[in-house]
Amino acid sequence: MADDKSKRGPQDSTRVNVNEDYELRYWTMRFNVSADRLKEAVKEVGPSVRAIDEYLNDRTYE
């Protein structure tokens, strides 16, 4: 079932949905970043997992 909230992973493994708590938890663990940093990445480059991965890995943090 597509709306089964008991699933731990994303519905679409190529896109990040920061509006679903379980997906937000999954992706923050997957990228090892805070929820705020993940939301910032999505805002900057969109929901593509590849684009977010490149954004997070190429960016220099203080």
mmCIF file of the N, C-alpha and C atoms, coordinates in Angstrom:
data_MODEL
# 
_entry.id   MODEL 
# 
loop_
_atom_site.group_PDB 
_atom_site.id 
_atom_site.type_symbol 
_atom_site.label_atom_id 
_atom_site.label_alt_id 
_atom_site.label_comp_id 
_atom_site.label_asym_id 
_atom_site.label_entity_id 
_atom_site.label_seq_id 
_atom_site.pdbx_PDB_ins_code 
_atom_site.Cartn_x 
_atom_site.Cartn_y 
_atom_site.Cartn_z 
_atom_site.occupancy 
_atom_site.B_iso_or_equiv 
_atom_site.pdbx_formal_charge 
_atom_site.auth_seq_id 
_atom_site.auth_comp_id 
_atom_site.auth_asym_id 
_atom_site.auth_atom_id 
_atom_site.pdbx_PDB_model_num 
ATOM 1   N N  . MET A 1 1  ? 0.847  -1.184 0.000  1.00 0.00 ? 1  MET A N  1 
ATOM 2   C CA . MET A 1 1  ? 0.000  0.000  0.000  1.00 0.00 ? 1  MET A CA 1 
ATOM 3   C C  . MET A 1 1  ? 0.886  1.239  0.000  1.00 0.00 ? 1  MET A C  1 
ATOM 4   N N  . ALA A 1 2  ? 0.615  2.179  -0.834 1.00 0.00 ? 2  ALA A N  1 
ATOM 5   C CA . ALA A 1 2  ? 1.441  3.365  -1.006 1.00 0.00 ? 2  ALA A CA 1 
ATOM 6   C C  . ALA A 1 2  ? 1.436  4.281  0.211  1.00 0.00 ? 2  ALA A C  1 
ATOM 7   N N  . ASP A 1 3  ? 0.375  4.283  0.999  1.00 0.00 ? 3  ASP A N  1 
ATOM 8   C CA . ASP A 1 3  ? 0.282  5.174  2.150  1.00 0.00 ? 3  ASP A CA 1 
ATOM 9   C C  . ASP A 1 3  ? 0.605  4.483  3.469  1.00 0.00 ? 3  ASP A C  1 
ATOM 10  N N  . ASP A 1 4  ? 1.314  3.379  3.433  1.00 0.00 ? 4  ASP A N  1 
ATOM 11  C CA . ASP A 1 4  ? 1.655  2.638  4.637  1.00 0.00 ? 4  ASP A CA 1 
ATOM 12  C C  . ASP A 1 4  ? 2.751  3.371  5.396  1.00 0.00 ? 4  ASP A C  1 
ATOM 13  N N  . LYS A 1 5  ? 2.394  4.067  6.470  1.00 0.00 ? 5  LYS A N  1 
ATOM 14  C CA . LYS A 1 5  ? 3.341  4.872  7.238  1.00 0.00 ? 5  LYS A CA 1 
ATOM 15  C C  . LYS A 1 5  ? 4.264  4.019  8.108  1.00 0.00 ? 5  LYS A C  1 
ATOM 16  N N  . SER A 1 6  ? 4.036  2.718  8.185  1.00 0.00 ? 6  SER A N  1 
ATOM 17  C CA . SER A 1 6  ? 4.912  1.874  8.980  1.00 0.00 ? 6  SER A CA 1 
ATOM 18  C C  . SER A 1 6  ? 6.214  1.560  8.253  1.00 0.00 ? 6  SER A C  1 
ATOM 19  N N  . LYS A 1 7  ? 6.273  1.857  6.968  1.00 0.00 ? 7  LYS A N  1 
ATOM 20  C CA . LYS A 1 7  ? 7.502  1.650  6.208  1.00 0.00 ? 7  LYS A CA 1 
ATOM 21  C C  . LYS A 1 7  ? 8.535  2.671  6.648  1.00 0.00 ? 7  LYS A C  1 
ATOM 22  N N  . ARG A 1 8  ? 9.763  2.238  6.715  1.00 0.00 ? 8  ARG A N  1 
ATOM 23  C CA . ARG A 1 8  ? 10.823 3.111  7.207  1.00 0.00 ? 8  ARG A CA 1 
ATOM 24  C C  . ARG A 1 8  ? 11.537 3.869  6.111  1.00 0.00 ? 8  ARG A C  1 
ATOM 25  N N  . GLY A 1 9  ? 11.540 3.359  4.914  1.00 0.00 ? 9  GLY A N  1 
ATOM 26  C CA . GLY A 1 9  ? 12.243 3.998  3.814  1.00 0.00 ? 9  GLY A CA 1 
ATOM 27  C C  . GLY A 1 9  ? 11.325 4.873  2.995  1.00 0.00 ? 9  GLY A C  1 
ATOM 28  N N  . PRO A 1 10 ? 11.908 5.551  2.037  1.00 0.00 ? 10 PRO A N  1 
ATOM 29  C CA . PRO A 1 10 ? 11.111 6.450  1.195  1.00 0.00 ? 10 PRO A CA 1 
ATOM 30  C C  . PRO A 1 10 ? 10.247 5.701  0.198  1.00 0.00 ? 10 PRO A C  1 
ATOM 31  N N  . GLN A 1 11 ? 9.168  6.338  -0.242 1.00 0.00 ? 11 GLN A N  1 
ATOM 32  C CA . GLN A 1 11 ? 8.308  5.756  -1.263 1.00 0.00 ? 11 GLN A CA 1 
ATOM 33  C C  . GLN A 1 11 ? 9.011  5.762  -2.609 1.00 0.00 ? 11 GLN A C  1 
ATOM 34  N N  . ASP A 1 12 ? 9.755  6.821  -2.880 1.00 0.00 ? 12 ASP A N  1 
ATOM 35  C CA . ASP A 1 12 ? 10.498 6.977  -4.125 1.00 0.00 ? 12 ASP A CA 1 
ATOM 36  C C  . ASP A 1 12 ? 11.955 7.184  -3.744 1.00 0.00 ? 12 ASP A C  1 
ATOM 37  N N  . SER A 1 13 ? 12.798 6.226  -4.040 1.00 0.00 ? 13 SER A N  1 
ATOM 38  C CA . SER A 1 13 ? 14.188 6.280  -3.587 1.00 0.00 ? 13 SER A CA 1 
ATOM 39  C C  . SER A 1 13 ? 15.037 7.286  -4.346 1.00 0.00 ? 13 SER A C  1 
ATOM 40  N N  . THR A 1 14 ? 14.458 7.989  -5.307 1.00 0.00 ? 14 THR A N  1 
ATOM 41  C CA . THR A 1 14 ? 15.228 8.982  -6.055 1.00 0.00 ? 14 THR A CA 1 
ATOM 42  C C  . THR A 1 14 ? 14.888 10.409 -5.639 1.00 0.00 ? 14 THR A C  1 
ATOM 43  N N  . ARG A 1 15 ? 13.896 10.550 -4.750 1.00 0.00 ? 15 ARG A N  1 
ATOM 44  C CA . ARG A 1 15 ? 13.456 11.886 -4.340 1.00 0.00 ? 15 ARG A CA 1 
ATOM 45  C C  . ARG A 1 15 ? 13.282 11.936 -2.826 1.00 0.00 ? 15 ARG A C  1 
ATOM 46  N N  . VAL A 1 16 ? 13.615 13.085 -2.255 1.00 0.00 ? 16 VAL A N  1 
ATOM 47  C CA . VAL A 1 16 ? 13.495 13.299 -0.815 1.00 0.00 ? 16 VAL A CA 1 
ATOM 48  C C  . VAL A 1 16 ? 12.229 14.103 -0.545 1.00 0.00 ? 16 VAL A C  1 
ATOM 49  N N  . ASN A 1 17 ? 11.409 13.590 0.366  1.00 0.00 ? 17 ASN A N  1 
ATOM 50  C CA . ASN A 1 17 ? 10.206 14.295 0.782  1.00 0.00 ? 17 ASN A CA 1 
ATOM 51  C C  . ASN A 1 17 ? 10.380 14.684 2.249  1.00 0.00 ? 17 ASN A C  1 
ATOM 52  N N  . VAL A 1 18 ? 10.704 15.944 2.502  1.00 0.00 ? 18 VAL A N  1 
ATOM 53  C CA . VAL A 1 18 ? 10.937 16.404 3.867  1.00 0.00 ? 18 VAL A CA 1 
ATOM 54  C C  . VAL A 1 18 ? 9.639  16.697 4.615  1.00 0.00 ? 18 VAL A C  1 
ATOM 55  N N  . ASN A 1 19 ? 8.497  16.509 3.948  1.00 0.00 ? 19 ASN A N  1 
ATOM 56  C CA . ASN A 1 19 ? 7.203  16.765 4.580  1.00 0.00 ? 19 ASN A CA 1 
ATOM 57  C C  . ASN A 1 19 ? 6.619  15.543 5.265  1.00 0.00 ? 19 ASN A C  1 
ATOM 58  N N  . GLU A 1 20 ? 7.249  14.396 5.109  1.00 0.00 ? 20 GLU A N  1 
ATOM 59  C CA . GLU A 1 20 ? 6.825  13.171 5.802  1.00 0.00 ? 20 GLU A CA 1 
ATOM 60  C C  . GLU A 1 20 ? 7.860  12.855 6.872  1.00 0.00 ? 20 GLU A C  1 
ATOM 61  N N  . ASP A 1 21 ? 7.413  12.761 8.118  1.00 0.00 ? 21 ASP A N  1 
ATOM 62  C CA . ASP A 1 21 ? 8.338  12.542 9.234  1.00 0.00 ? 21 ASP A CA 1 
ATOM 63  C C  . ASP A 1 21 ? 9.221  11.320 9.039  1.00 0.00 ? 21 ASP A C  1 
ATOM 64  N N  . TYR A 1 22 ? 8.637  10.209 8.599  1.00 0.00 ? 22 TYR A N  1 
ATOM 65  C CA . TYR A 1 22 ? 9.428  8.988  8.464  1.00 0.00 ? 22 TYR A CA 1 
ATOM 66  C C  . TYR A 1 22 ? 10.461 9.112  7.353  1.00 0.00 ? 22 TYR A C  1 
ATOM 67  N N  . GLU A 1 23 ? 10.146 9.855  6.300  1.00 0.00 ? 23 GLU A N  1 
ATOM 68  C CA . GLU A 1 23 ? 11.131 10.071 5.243  1.00 0.00 ? 23 GLU A CA 1 
ATOM 69  C C  . GLU A 1 23 ? 12.206 11.041 5.710  1.00 0.00 ? 23 GLU A C  1 
ATOM 70  N N  . LEU A 1 24 ? 11.822 12.068 6.434  1.00 0.00 ? 24 LEU A N  1 
ATOM 71  C CA . LEU A 1 24 ? 12.797 13.012 6.968  1.00 0.00 ? 24 LEU A CA 1 
ATOM 72  C C  . LEU A 1 24 ? 13.783 12.290 7.878  1.00 0.00 ? 24 LEU A C  1 
ATOM 73  N N  . ARG A 1 25 ? 13.292 11.405 8.741  1.00 0.00 ? 25 ARG A N  1 
ATOM 74  C CA . ARG A 1 25 ? 14.185 10.625 9.611  1.00 0.00 ? 25 ARG A CA 1 
ATOM 75  C C  . ARG A 1 25 ? 15.112 9.740  8.781  1.00 0.00 ? 25 ARG A C  1 
ATOM 76  N N  . TYR A 1 26 ? 14.555 9.065  7.785  1.00 0.00 ? 26 TYR A N  1 
ATOM 77  C CA . TYR A 1 26 ? 15.345 8.179  6.929  1.00 0.00 ? 26 TYR A CA 1 
ATOM 78  C C  . TYR A 1 26 ? 16.473 8.944  6.241  1.00 0.00 ? 26 TYR A C  1 
ATOM 79  N N  . TRP A 1 27 ? 16.126 10.058 5.597  1.00 0.00 ? 27 TRP A N  1 
ATOM 80  C CA . TRP A 1 27 ? 17.128 10.777 4.812  1.00 0.00 ? 27 TRP A CA 1 
ATOM 81  C C  . TRP A 1 27 ? 18.147 11.485 5.687  1.00 0.00 ? 27 TRP A C  1 
ATOM 82  N N  . THR A 1 28 ? 17.768 11.969 6.859  1.00 0.00 ? 28 THR A N  1 
ATOM 83  C CA . THR A 1 28 ? 18.769 12.584 7.735  1.00 0.00 ? 28 THR A CA 1 
ATOM 84  C C  . THR A 1 28 ? 19.768 11.533 8.200  1.00 0.00 ? 28 THR A C  1 
ATOM 85  N N  . MET A 1 29 ? 19.304 10.333 8.446  1.00 0.00 ? 29 MET A N  1 
ATOM 86  C CA . MET A 1 29 ? 20.226 9.246  8.813  1.00 0.00 ? 29 MET A CA 1 
ATOM 87  C C  . MET A 1 29 ? 21.061 8.832  7.607  1.00 0.00 ? 29 MET A C  1 
ATOM 88  N N  . ARG A 1 30 ? 20.461 8.750  6.457  1.00 0.00 ? 30 ARG A N  1 
ATOM 89  C CA . ARG A 1 30 ? 21.168 8.332  5.232  1.00 0.00 ? 30 ARG A CA 1 
ATOM 90  C C  . ARG A 1 30 ? 22.285 9.296  4.876  1.00 0.00 ? 30 ARG A C  1 
ATOM 91  N N  . PHE A 1 31 ? 22.006 10.614 4.984  1.00 0.00 ? 31 PHE A N  1 
ATOM 92  C CA . PHE A 1 31 ? 23.014 11.619 4.641  1.00 0.00 ? 31 PHE A CA 1 
ATOM 93  C C  . PHE A 1 31 ? 23.840 12.066 5.852  1.00 0.00 ? 31 PHE A C  1 
ATOM 94  N N  . ASN A 1 32 ? 23.460 11.605 7.040  1.00 0.00 ? 32 ASN A N  1 
ATOM 95  C CA . ASN A 1 32 ? 24.151 11.954 8.282  1.00 0.00 ? 32 ASN A CA 1 
ATOM 96  C C  . ASN A 1 32 ? 24.190 13.479 8.480  1.00 0.00 ? 32 ASN A C  1 
ATOM 97  N N  . VAL A 1 33 ? 23.023 14.089 8.370  1.00 0.00 ? 33 VAL A N  1 
ATOM 98  C CA . VAL A 1 33 ? 22.879 15.536 8.548  1.00 0.00 ? 33 VAL A CA 1 
ATOM 99  C C  . VAL A 1 33 ? 21.658 15.808 9.418  1.00 0.00 ? 33 VAL A C  1 
ATOM 100 N N  . SER A 1 34 ? 21.567 17.026 9.893  1.00 0.00 ? 34 SER A N  1 
ATOM 101 C CA . SER A 1 34 ? 20.393 17.426 10.673 1.00 0.00 ? 34 SER A CA 1 
ATOM 102 C C  . SER A 1 34 ? 19.201 17.648 9.738  1.00 0.00 ? 34 SER A C  1 
ATOM 103 N N  . ALA A 1 35 ? 18.026 17.677 10.311 1.00 0.00 ? 35 ALA A N  1 
ATOM 104 C CA . ALA A 1 35 ? 16.819 17.938 9.527  1.00 0.00 ? 35 ALA A CA 1 
ATOM 105 C C  . ALA A 1 35 ? 16.892 19.320 8.885  1.00 0.00 ? 35 ALA A C  1 
ATOM 106 N N  . ASP A 1 36 ? 17.401 20.294 9.619  1.00 0.00 ? 36 ASP A N  1 
ATOM 107 C CA . ASP A 1 36 ? 17.510 21.648 9.067  1.00 0.00 ? 36 ASP A CA 1 
ATOM 108 C C  . ASP A 1 36 ? 18.458 21.692 7.877  1.00 0.00 ? 36 ASP A C  1 
ATOM 109 N N  . ARG A 1 37 ? 19.579 20.993 7.978  1.00 0.00 ? 37 ARG A N  1 
ATOM 110 C CA . ARG A 1 37 ? 20.541 20.981 6.870  1.00 0.00 ? 37 ARG A CA 1 
ATOM 111 C C  . ARG A 1 37 ? 19.935 20.283 5.649  1.00 0.00 ? 37 ARG A C  1 
ATOM 112 N N  . LEU A 1 38 ? 19.200 19.203 5.882  1.00 0.00 ? 38 LEU A N  1 
ATOM 113 C CA . LEU A 1 38 ? 18.557 18.500 4.766  1.00 0.00 ? 38 LEU A CA 1 
ATOM 114 C C  . LEU A 1 38 ? 17.507 19.388 4.105  1.00 0.00 ? 38 LEU A C  1 
ATOM 115 N N  . LYS A 1 39 ? 16.706 20.070 4.899  1.00 0.00 ? 39 LYS A N  1 
ATOM 116 C CA . LYS A 1 39 ? 15.694 20.976 4.347  1.00 0.00 ? 39 LYS A CA 1 
ATOM 117 C C  . LYS A 1 39 ? 16.350 22.100 3.554  1.00 0.00 ? 39 LYS A C  1 
ATOM 118 N N  . GLU A 1 40 ? 17.475 22.598 4.039  1.00 0.00 ? 40 GLU A N  1 
ATOM 119 C CA . GLU A 1 40 ? 18.220 23.627 3.315  1.00 0.00 ? 40 GLU A CA 1 
ATOM 120 C C  . GLU A 1 40 ? 18.692 23.098 1.963  1.00 0.00 ? 40 GLU A C  1 
ATOM 121 N N  . ALA A 1 41 ? 19.208 21.882 1.955  1.00 0.00 ? 41 ALA A N  1 
ATOM 122 C CA . ALA A 1 41 ? 19.679 21.276 0.706  1.00 0.00 ? 41 ALA A CA 1 
ATOM 123 C C  . ALA A 1 41 ? 18.535 21.114 -0.288 1.00 0.00 ? 41 ALA A C  1 
ATOM 124 N N  . VAL A 1 42 ? 17.386 20.650 0.185  1.00 0.00 ? 42 VAL A N  1 
ATOM 125 C CA . VAL A 1 42 ? 16.222 20.490 -0.692 1.00 0.00 ? 42 VAL A CA 1 
ATOM 126 C C  . VAL A 1 42 ? 15.784 21.844 -1.238 1.00 0.00 ? 42 VAL A C  1 
ATOM 127 N N  . LYS A 1 43 ? 15.825 22.860 -0.406 1.00 0.00 ? 43 LYS A N  1 
ATOM 128 C CA . LYS A 1 43 ? 15.445 24.202 -0.847 1.00 0.00 ? 43 LYS A CA 1 
ATOM 129 C C  . LYS A 1 43 ? 16.409 24.716 -1.922 1.00 0.00 ? 43 LYS A C  1 
ATOM 130 N N  . GLU A 1 44 ? 17.691 24.409 -1.772 1.00 0.00 ? 44 GLU A N  1 
ATOM 131 C CA . GLU A 1 44 ? 18.707 24.897 -2.708 1.00 0.00 ? 44 GLU A CA 1 
ATOM 132 C C  . GLU A 1 44 ? 18.718 24.145 -4.041 1.00 0.00 ? 44 GLU A C  1 
ATOM 133 N N  . VAL A 1 45 ? 18.617 22.803 -3.987 1.00 0.00 ? 45 VAL A N  1 
ATOM 134 C CA . VAL A 1 45 ? 18.813 22.005 -5.217 1.00 0.00 ? 45 VAL A CA 1 
ATOM 135 C C  . VAL A 1 45 ? 17.621 21.159 -5.617 1.00 0.00 ? 45 VAL A C  1 
ATOM 136 N N  . GLY A 1 46 ? 16.566 21.160 -4.807 1.00 0.00 ? 46 GLY A N  1 
ATOM 137 C CA . GLY A 1 46 ? 15.397 20.355 -5.122 1.00 0.00 ? 46 GLY A CA 1 
ATOM 138 C C  . GLY A 1 46 ? 15.441 18.993 -4.456 1.00 0.00 ? 46 GLY A C  1 
ATOM 139 N N  . PRO A 1 47 ? 14.450 18.145 -4.713 1.00 0.00 ? 47 PRO A N  1 
ATOM 140 C CA . PRO A 1 47 ? 14.307 16.882 -3.992 1.00 0.00 ? 47 PRO A CA 1 
ATOM 141 C C  . PRO A 1 47 ? 15.090 15.693 -4.559 1.00 0.00 ? 47 PRO A C  1 
ATOM 142 N N  . SER A 1 48 ? 15.861 15.894 -5.604 1.00 0.00 ? 48 SER A N  1 
ATOM 143 C CA . SER A 1 48 ? 16.624 14.794 -6.194 1.00 0.00 ? 48 SER A CA 1 
ATOM 144 C C  . SER A 1 48 ? 17.700 14.300 -5.228 1.00 0.00 ? 48 SER A C  1 
ATOM 145 N N  . VAL A 1 49 ? 17.703 13.003 -4.955 1.00 0.00 ? 49 VAL A N  1 
ATOM 146 C CA . VAL A 1 49 ? 18.693 12.413 -4.056 1.00 0.00 ? 49 VAL A CA 1 
ATOM 147 C C  . VAL A 1 49 ? 20.105 12.683 -4.579 1.00 0.00 ? 49 VAL A C  1 
ATOM 148 N N  . ARG A 1 50 ? 20.299 12.532 -5.861 1.00 0.00 ? 50 ARG A N  1 
ATOM 149 C CA . ARG A 1 50 ? 21.627 12.750 -6.456 1.00 0.00 ? 50 ARG A CA 1 
ATOM 150 C C  . ARG A 1 50 ? 22.076 14.201 -6.262 1.00 0.00 ? 50 ARG A C  1 
ATOM 151 N N  . ALA A 1 51 ? 21.189 15.150 -6.530 1.00 0.00 ? 51 ALA A N  1 
ATOM 152 C CA . ALA A 1 51 ? 21.535 16.563 -6.387 1.00 0.00 ? 51 ALA A CA 1 
ATOM 153 C C  . ALA A 1 51 ? 21.826 16.907 -4.925 1.00 0.00 ? 51 ALA A C  1 
ATOM 154 N N  . ILE A 1 52 ? 21.049 16.361 -4.016 1.00 0.00 ? 52 ILE A N  1 
ATOM 155 C CA . ILE A 1 52 ? 21.262 16.616 -2.589 1.00 0.00 ? 52 ILE A CA 1 
ATOM 156 C C  . ILE A 1 52 ? 22.586 16.020 -2.150 1.00 0.00 ? 52 ILE A C  1 
ATOM 157 N N  . ASP A 1 53 ? 22.876 14.816 -2.581 1.00 0.00 ? 53 ASP A N  1 
ATOM 158 C CA . ASP A 1 53 ? 24.135 14.168 -2.235 1.00 0.00 ? 53 ASP A CA 1 
ATOM 159 C C  . ASP A 1 53 ? 25.319 15.002 -2.721 1.00 0.00 ? 53 ASP A C  1 
ATOM 160 N N  . GLU A 1 54 ? 25.258 15.474 -3.948 1.00 0.00 ? 54 GLU A N  1 
ATOM 161 C CA . GLU A 1 54 ? 26.330 16.313 -4.493 1.00 0.00 ? 54 GLU A CA 1 
ATOM 162 C C  . GLU A 1 54 ? 26.427 17.633 -3.726 1.00 0.00 ? 54 GLU A C  1 
ATOM 163 N N  . TYR A 1 55 ? 25.307 18.228 -3.419 1.00 0.00 ? 55 TYR A N  1 
ATOM 164 C CA . TYR A 1 55 ? 25.283 19.487 -2.673 1.00 0.00 ? 55 TYR A CA 1 
ATOM 165 C C  . TYR A 1 55 ? 25.923 19.313 -1.304 1.00 0.00 ? 55 TYR A C  1 
ATOM 166 N N  . LEU A 1 56 ? 25.527 18.275 -0.601 1.00 0.00 ? 56 LEU A N  1 
ATOM 167 C CA . LEU A 1 56 ? 26.055 18.068 0.753  1.00 0.00 ? 56 LEU A CA 1 
ATOM 168 C C  . LEU A 1 56 ? 27.531 17.680 0.747  1.00 0.00 ? 56 LEU A C  1 
ATOM 169 N N  . ASN A 1 57 ? 27.967 16.949 -0.243 1.00 0.00 ? 57 ASN A N  1 
ATOM 170 C CA . ASN A 1 57 ? 29.354 16.505 -0.295 1.00 0.00 ? 57 ASN A CA 1 
ATOM 171 C C  . ASN A 1 57 ? 30.304 17.554 -0.867 1.00 0.00 ? 57 ASN A C  1 
ATOM 172 N N  . ASP A 1 58 ? 29.798 18.460 -1.685 1.00 0.00 ? 58 ASP A N  1 
ATOM 173 C CA . ASP A 1 58 ? 30.642 19.489 -2.282 1.00 0.00 ? 58 ASP A CA 1 
ATOM 174 C C  . ASP A 1 58 ? 30.727 20.748 -1.434 1.00 0.00 ? 58 ASP A C  1 
ATOM 175 N N  . ARG A 1 59 ? 29.817 20.898 -0.535 1.00 0.00 ? 59 ARG A N  1 
ATOM 176 C CA . ARG A 1 59 ? 29.750 22.135 0.239  1.00 0.00 ? 59 ARG A CA 1 
ATOM 177 C C  . ARG A 1 59 ? 30.753 22.105 1.386  1.00 0.00 ? 59 ARG A C  1 
ATOM 178 N N  . THR A 1 60 ? 31.409 23.200 1.616  1.00 0.00 ? 60 THR A N  1 
ATOM 179 C CA . THR A 1 60 ? 32.354 23.326 2.717  1.00 0.00 ? 60 THR A CA 1 
ATOM 180 C C  . THR A 1 60 ? 31.618 23.922 3.919  1.00 0.00 ? 60 THR A C  1 
ATOM 181 N N  . TYR A 1 61 ? 31.635 23.189 5.007  1.00 0.00 ? 61 TYR A N  1 
ATOM 182 C CA . TYR A 1 61 ? 30.973 23.650 6.234  1.00 0.00 ? 61 TYR A CA 1 
ATOM 183 C C  . TYR A 1 61 ? 32.014 24.164 7.216  1.00 0.00 ? 61 TYR A C  1 
ATOM 184 N N  . GLU A 1 62 ? 31.595 25.099 7.990  1.00 0.00 ? 62 GLU A N  1 
ATOM 185 C CA . GLU A 1 62 ? 32.493 25.680 9.003  1.00 0.00 ? 62 GLU A CA 1 
ATOM 186 C C  . GLU A 1 62 ? 32.699 24.728 10.143 1.00 0.00 ? 62 GLU A C  1 
# 
